[in-house]
Amino acid sequence: MKDIDFKALTEYLDSVVEMGVPSVDMIIYRDHKEIYRHMHGTVDSEKKVPVARDQRYLMFSMTKVITMTAVMQLVEKGKLSLEDEVGKYLPAYSKVSVKGEDKKYPVLMKHLVSMQSGLDYDLNRPGIVRVLKEKGSSASTRELVDSFTESPMNFIPGTHFLYSLSHDVAAAVIEAVSGEKFSEYLKKNIFEPLHMDDTFFAKPDNTGLDRLAQQYICNEKNEYVPMDQSCCYQLSECYESGGAGLVSCTEDYAKLGDTLACGGISAEGVRILNPETVEQIKVNLLGEASIYDLEHNMGRVGYGYGIGMSVLLDAKKAGASAPAGVFGWDGAAGSCITMDTASKTSFVYTQHVRNMGMVYGVVHPKLKDFVF
């Protein structure tokens, strides 16, 4: 693996701030050693407070990496199988209706983890609206997740890829299998073992949360303007979104990245997954039609999708200098995690801007090119 040009990487990160992104932070680990850290910019709406080492961010879909790690822990322990019908744990999913189909179909765990369940990301689906009207802020993860099936699936499970609420359903499965609240399971089995002491579930409104970076949104004029500190995916005060609900900081999240890149063992020797399980996460689960969906609907050309994360299958097709097998995911405010088990290298990049399309197609690929 080539040496990283840290000077050029630092200049590039600084240029992202000069472009208008309020702040950036990046950590690179190689084989349990932090080999790079750079922060630049400000985290308040007046643009006076510099980004701090322990800055908190709404992680949005970066939550999925943690939820999938939890799923695979239960698979490893024999408490769950990816071939299981979801209805075994959540009866509401025993047989789901599908648009345009007369018969009903089972959803399998492998459909959930690979975003092939047929669900979508409609947060105003009738079931959600009904439960929130009935239960208000006390609506639980299980109650809301069960309500998703009140609308038909978009396709027969397993036939297409559609980015969706699937990993929220996986969180409810974890609760059913473990007998614990999702947040308690994560705390006991991932956060505490890895000393991720600054990672926890957001609320629908996070105004006043200490050390939370100001959230921005990219408007129609391509300007980055402050927005409220909301996490719309946290559907109620009691809901814990397995797809988009966590608050974390770069340092915390980098511990997870390093652990997975090193085959599931932390710098302190704590094992949260076996190496073969980490390798299983990287196995593409998408067929031809789903690969087409991933490429054309999400722009991930040359990638497959394994257990909750994209996996680089064809570097040449992707126009990437990273090696095949590099895996990871990103979040709605522009953060990302990328890992490589072959070189035991990982990086985590954080920013806090919603609706910034170019971060996924330009910034993240550029960061991968610098590191790999």
Beta strands, then each sheet from edge to edge (+ up, - down):
strand 1: 23-30
strand 2: 33-41
strand 3: 56-58
strand 4: 200-201
strand 5: 216-218
strand 6: 224-226
strand 7: 246-249
strand 8: 303-305
strand 9: 310-312
strand 10: 327-330
strand 11: 336-340
strand 12: 345-350
strand 13: 353-354
sheet 1: 2+ 1- 12+ 11- 10+ 9- 8+
sheet 2: 3+ 7- 4+
sheet 3: 6+ 5- 13-
end
